[in-house]
Structure formats: C-alpha cells, structure tokens
Amino acid sequence: MAKKAKCPECERCLPGWLAAFGDLMSLLLCFFVLLLSMSSMDAKKISEAIGSLSGAMSVLEGGTKTEISKQRIQESTPVETQDETSEQVNRITVSAAQAVVDANEMIEKGHAPSIVLEEAQDGFVIELPASLLFKSGSAIIQNDDAILFLKRIALIIAELPNEIKVSVQGHTDSSGPGQNSIFKDNWELSSARAISVLQELLLDGVDPKRISASGYAEFSPKATNVTKNGKEKNRRVELHFFGAKPKDKSKVSETVLDKAANK
C-alpha cells in the first residue's frame, strides 16, 4: 500500500502578496477619507433645501391634516439674518419648489392639473390651475388642499425680504363665465379670482403692502383656446414674486399737466 504524501509545512510569516494587498487597502481607505474631507458639501444647506418646510403643508401620511402655525415653520427652518438678500431669496425659492412638489403629490390622486413653478426675469412665478381653486364660473375657494397650499405660501412670503412683492394675477379662457355665474364677463371673473386668492393670503398673515391683485381676462393666454386642454391651461391664477425697484425721490419728473402748463 502506497504511503500518503506528506503535507508541506506552512510558512510561519504571512505571504508577501497578502502584506502588499493589506497596504493597498489601507492606502485606498486613506485616499477616500481625504476626498471626503476636501469635498465642499454643506450639510446645513442640504438639510434646509430638503427639509426646510417639511410638514408645513400639514399633511401627514394617510392624508391626516393638522394645524399650521408660524412657530412650527420657524422651528423646522431657522431663519438667519443675512445681508445678501439674493442668497436668502434662492433659499426660499427652494422652499417654494418643495411646497409645489408636495402639493402636486397631494392632488395627483384627484387627476387635477398640477401646480407649476417657473423662473422669471425678476423672480419666480407659481401657477395655480383654476380648477384646483374654484368651481366653474365661481371665485370662491372651496378646495381644502388649495387653502392649505396658500397657507404654506403665506409662510414663505413672511420669510422673504420686504423688498420682494407678490402680484396675484387672474386669467381665464376665451369662454364666458356662464349663464349661472354672477359675473357678467371674464374681466370681472379673473379679477374676482385674483382678489379671492389675495384675501386668503391676507388672512394667513401676508402684509397688505407687499401684495396686489389684477385680472387679465382671456387676453394673456398660455395656450390656444381652440382645444379643451389649451383652455384648461389658460384658466389659472399666477403668483408673481418680484423685487420692488427703489424709488429715487431726487429725480422727480414732470407730469403731463406740468408740461402742458409750462408751454
């Protein structure tokens, strides 16, 4: 019977390749730690952008609604006094965008048109579809989700610098208000809807000096009035956020009457 081969004796020290592999892993770990330490991530800004107004919409999981308060929004997003208003406006714009996203998630089950936030040359615009706010031919806000959204917008306006003004603009399609409406034409309807949104914001604490309302009837359409989808896009209320230009009192121009008197 053949004898079994004797197993070779193991080396007392670690093999050379294993030591080199360990050194390589240590160097890689140090490399990634250095990359992380040199990165410019600002955890505070990220947390403000993502969760600045978390819960301010007062909608919990399952659709449970709770009370909105100014103290609550201040606790979730501490506002620091800054000299650079542009940075503050950018931060609030992020909060407004998050509010729009949250509101759209809430109303998407009802298959209603979504709220849109767009950049403008002098600020930004929040576009509210009329069907989300009002019934046909009416200027009374009857949607609870829309009221909650306006409450959240009022809190955002309170955090904006005083130089930022809000213009509420009502728009309609080319069709009339309808026979059952109390408004005789689209001028009255669009103006009444803009004033209705303005009054809701005033009730939520917006400074009356910073807000105004106007109606444009069907004369500022976003889409064609030929199709049903186009008419739906034209029926809207827009919240225009813009910076007020300071008035130079040292340069007073003559009025038309003054010029006529000097001739």
C-alpha positions as CSV (number, residue, x, y, z in Angstrom):
1,M,0.0,0.0,0.0
2,A,1.4,3.4,-1.1
3,K,2.2,5.9,1.6
4,K,0.3,9.1,1.7
5,A,2.1,12.3,0.6
6,K,3.2,14.4,3.4
7,C,1.6,17.9,3.6
8,P,4.2,20.7,3.2
9,E,4.8,22.8,6.3
10,C,3.1,26.2,6.3
11,E,5.1,29.4,6.4
12,R,5.5,31.0,9.7
13,C,5.0,34.5,8.4
14,L,2.3,36.0,6.1
15,P,2.9,35.5,2.4
16,G,4.3,38.6,0.6
17,W,1.2,39.1,-1.6
18,L,-1.0,39.4,1.5
19,A,1.1,42.1,3.0
20,A,1.1,44.1,-0.2
21,F,-2.7,43.7,-0.5
22,G,-3.2,45.0,3.1
23,D,-1.1,48.0,2.3
24,L,-3.1,48.7,-0.8
25,M,-6.4,48.6,1.0
26,S,-5.0,51.0,3.7
27,L,-3.9,53.5,1.0
28,L,-7.3,53.3,-0.7
29,L,-9.1,54.0,2.6
30,C,-6.9,57.0,3.3
31,F,-7.4,58.3,-0.2
32,F,-11.2,58.2,0.0
33,V,-11.1,59.8,3.5
34,L,-9.1,62.6,2.1
35,L,-11.5,63.1,-0.8
36,L,-14.4,63.3,1.7
37,S,-12.6,65.7,3.9
38,M,-11.8,68.1,0.9
39,S,-15.4,68.0,-0.5
40,S,-17.4,71.2,-0.3
41,M,-20.7,69.6,0.9
42,D,-22.6,71.9,3.3
43,A,-24.8,69.7,5.4
44,K,-26.8,72.7,6.7
45,K,-27.7,73.9,3.3
46,I,-28.7,70.4,2.1
47,S,-30.9,69.9,5.1
48,E,-32.5,73.3,4.6
49,A,-33.2,72.6,0.9
50,I,-34.7,69.2,1.5
51,G,-36.5,69.5,4.8
52,S,-36.8,73.3,5.3
53,L,-40.6,73.2,5.3
54,S,-41.1,69.5,6.0
55,G,-44.6,69.1,7.4
56,A,-45.6,72.7,7.0
57,M,-48.2,71.6,4.5
58,S,-49.8,69.9,7.5
59,V,-50.4,66.7,5.6
60,L,-49.3,63.5,7.3
61,E,-49.1,60.0,5.9
62,G,-52.6,58.8,5.0
63,G,-53.9,62.3,4.4
64,T,-54.3,63.3,8.1
65,K,-54.3,67.1,8.4
66,T,-53.1,69.0,11.3
67,E,-52.8,72.7,12.3
68,I,-50.3,75.0,10.6
69,S,-48.6,77.6,12.7
70,K,-45.9,80.2,12.2
71,Q,-44.0,78.8,15.2
72,R,-43.9,75.4,13.6
73,I,-42.3,76.6,10.4
74,Q,-39.7,78.6,12.3
75,E,-38.7,75.6,14.3
76,S,-38.2,73.5,11.2
77,T,-36.3,76.2,9.3
78,P,-34.4,78.7,11.5
79,V,-34.1,82.0,9.5
80,E,-30.8,83.8,9.9
81,T,-30.4,87.5,9.3
82,Q,-28.2,87.9,6.2
83,D,-27.1,90.9,4.3
84,E,-27.1,89.1,1.0
85,T,-30.8,89.0,0.1
86,S,-30.1,87.1,-3.1
87,E,-28.9,84.1,-1.2
88,Q,-32.0,84.3,1.1
89,V,-34.3,84.5,-1.9
90,N,-32.6,81.5,-3.5
91,R,-33.1,79.5,-0.3
92,I,-36.8,80.5,-0.1
93,T,-37.2,79.6,-3.8
94,V,-36.1,76.1,-3.0
95,S,-38.7,76.0,-0.2
96,A,-41.4,77.2,-2.7
97,A,-40.3,74.5,-5.1
98,Q,-40.6,71.9,-2.4
99,A,-44.1,73.2,-1.5
100,V,-45.2,72.8,-5.1
101,V,-43.8,69.2,-5.2
102,D,-45.6,68.3,-2.0
103,A,-48.9,69.9,-3.2
104,N,-48.7,68.1,-6.6
105,E,-48.2,64.8,-4.7
106,M,-51.3,65.5,-2.7
107,I,-53.6,66.4,-5.6
108,E,-52.4,63.9,-8.2
109,K,-54.9,61.3,-6.9
110,G,-57.7,63.6,-8.0
111,H,-56.3,63.8,-11.5
112,A,-56.4,67.6,-11.3
113,P,-53.9,69.8,-13.2
114,S,-50.7,70.3,-11.3
115,I,-49.2,73.4,-9.8
116,V,-46.3,74.9,-11.8
117,L,-43.3,76.9,-10.6
118,E,-41.4,78.8,-13.3
119,E,-38.4,81.2,-13.2
120,A,-39.0,84.8,-14.3
121,Q,-36.6,87.5,-15.2
122,D,-37.1,89.3,-11.9
123,G,-38.1,86.5,-9.7
124,F,-40.3,83.4,-10.0
125,V,-44.0,82.5,-10.7
126,I,-46.3,80.0,-9.1
127,E,-49.1,79.0,-11.4
128,L,-52.3,77.6,-9.8
129,P,-54.9,76.0,-12.1
130,A,-58.3,77.5,-11.7
131,S,-59.9,74.1,-11.4
132,L,-57.9,73.4,-8.3
133,L,-59.2,76.6,-6.6
134,F,-62.7,77.3,-8.0
135,K,-65.8,75.8,-9.5
136,S,-66.8,76.8,-13.0
137,G,-67.8,80.5,-13.1
138,S,-67.1,80.9,-9.4
139,A,-64.5,82.9,-7.5
140,I,-64.9,81.2,-4.1
141,I,-62.0,78.9,-3.0
142,Q,-63.6,75.6,-1.9
143,N,-60.7,73.2,-2.1
144,D,-59.1,72.4,1.3
145,D,-55.9,71.3,-0.3
146,A,-55.6,74.6,-2.2
147,I,-56.2,76.5,1.0
148,L,-53.5,74.6,2.8
149,F,-51.1,75.3,-0.1
150,L,-51.9,79.0,0.1
151,K,-51.2,78.9,3.9
152,R,-47.8,77.4,3.2
153,I,-47.1,80.1,0.5
154,A,-48.1,82.8,3.1
155,L,-45.4,81.4,5.5
156,I,-42.9,81.5,2.6
157,I,-43.8,85.1,1.8
158,A,-43.2,86.0,5.5
159,E,-39.6,84.7,5.2
160,L,-38.9,86.7,2.1
161,P,-37.2,90.1,2.4
162,N,-39.5,93.1,2.5
163,E,-38.3,94.1,-1.0
164,I,-39.9,91.1,-2.5
165,K,-43.5,91.8,-3.6
166,V,-46.3,89.5,-4.8
167,S,-48.6,90.1,-7.6
168,V,-51.7,87.9,-7.9
169,Q,-52.9,87.7,-11.5
170,G,-56.2,86.0,-12.6
171,H,-56.6,84.6,-16.1
172,T,-59.5,82.9,-18.0
173,D,-60.0,81.2,-21.3
174,S,-62.0,82.8,-24.2
175,S,-65.3,81.3,-23.0
176,G,-67.6,83.5,-20.8
177,P,-68.3,82.9,-17.1
178,G,-71.5,81.1,-18.0
179,Q,-75.2,81.8,-17.5
180,N,-75.2,80.7,-13.9
181,S,-72.3,82.9,-12.9
182,I,-72.8,86.2,-11.0
183,F,-70.0,87.8,-13.2
184,K,-71.0,89.4,-16.5
185,D,-67.7,88.9,-18.3
186,N,-64.2,87.4,-17.9
187,W,-62.8,90.7,-16.7
188,E,-64.9,90.5,-13.6
189,L,-64.3,86.8,-13.1
190,S,-60.5,86.9,-13.5
191,S,-60.3,90.0,-11.2
192,A,-62.5,88.4,-8.5
193,R,-60.5,85.2,-8.5
194,A,-57.2,87.1,-8.1
195,I,-58.8,89.1,-5.2
196,S,-60.1,85.9,-3.6
197,V,-56.6,84.4,-3.6
198,L,-55.2,87.7,-2.3
199,Q,-57.7,87.8,0.6
200,E,-56.8,84.2,1.6
201,L,-53.2,85.2,1.8
202,L,-54.1,88.3,3.8
203,L,-56.0,86.1,6.3
204,D,-52.8,84.0,6.6
205,G,-50.8,87.0,7.7
206,V,-49.3,88.4,4.5
207,D,-48.5,92.2,4.8
208,P,-51.1,94.1,2.6
209,K,-48.3,96.5,1.5
210,R,-46.5,93.6,-0.3
211,I,-49.3,92.1,-2.3
212,S,-51.6,93.3,-5.2
213,A,-54.2,91.7,-7.4
214,S,-55.2,92.2,-11.1
215,G,-57.3,90.5,-13.7
216,Y,-56.3,89.8,-17.3
217,A,-59.5,88.0,-18.6
218,E,-58.6,85.9,-21.7
219,F,-56.0,88.3,-23.1
220,S,-52.8,86.7,-21.7
221,P,-53.2,83.1,-22.8
222,K,-50.6,80.4,-22.3
223,A,-52.0,78.1,-24.9
224,T,-54.6,78.0,-27.7
225,N,-58.3,78.5,-26.8
226,V,-59.3,76.1,-29.6
227,T,-58.7,72.8,-27.7
228,K,-60.0,71.7,-24.3
229,N,-56.5,71.2,-22.9
230,G,-55.5,74.7,-24.0
231,K,-58.4,76.3,-22.4
232,E,-57.6,74.4,-19.2
233,K,-54.1,75.8,-19.2
234,N,-55.4,79.4,-19.7
235,R,-57.7,79.2,-16.7
236,R,-55.3,79.9,-13.9
237,V,-54.1,82.2,-11.1
238,E,-50.5,83.2,-11.0
239,L,-48.4,84.4,-8.1
240,H,-45.6,86.6,-9.3
241,F,-42.7,87.1,-6.9
242,F,-40.5,90.0,-7.9
243,G,-38.1,92.6,-6.4
244,A,-39.5,96.1,-6.0
245,K,-37.3,98.7,-7.5
246,P,-36.4,101.5,-5.1
247,K,-37.8,104.9,-5.9
248,D,-35.3,107.7,-6.4
249,K,-37.0,110.8,-4.8
250,S,-34.2,113.1,-6.0
251,K,-35.3,112.6,-9.6
252,V,-38.9,113.9,-9.9
253,S,-40.1,114.0,-13.5
254,E,-42.7,116.5,-14.6
255,T,-46.3,115.3,-15.1
256,V,-48.2,115.8,-18.3
257,L,-50.2,118.6,-16.7
258,D,-47.0,120.4,-15.6
259,K,-45.6,120.1,-19.1
260,A,-48.8,121.5,-20.6
261,A,-48.8,124.4,-18.1
262,N,-45.2,125.3,-19.0
263,K,-46.0,125.6,-22.7
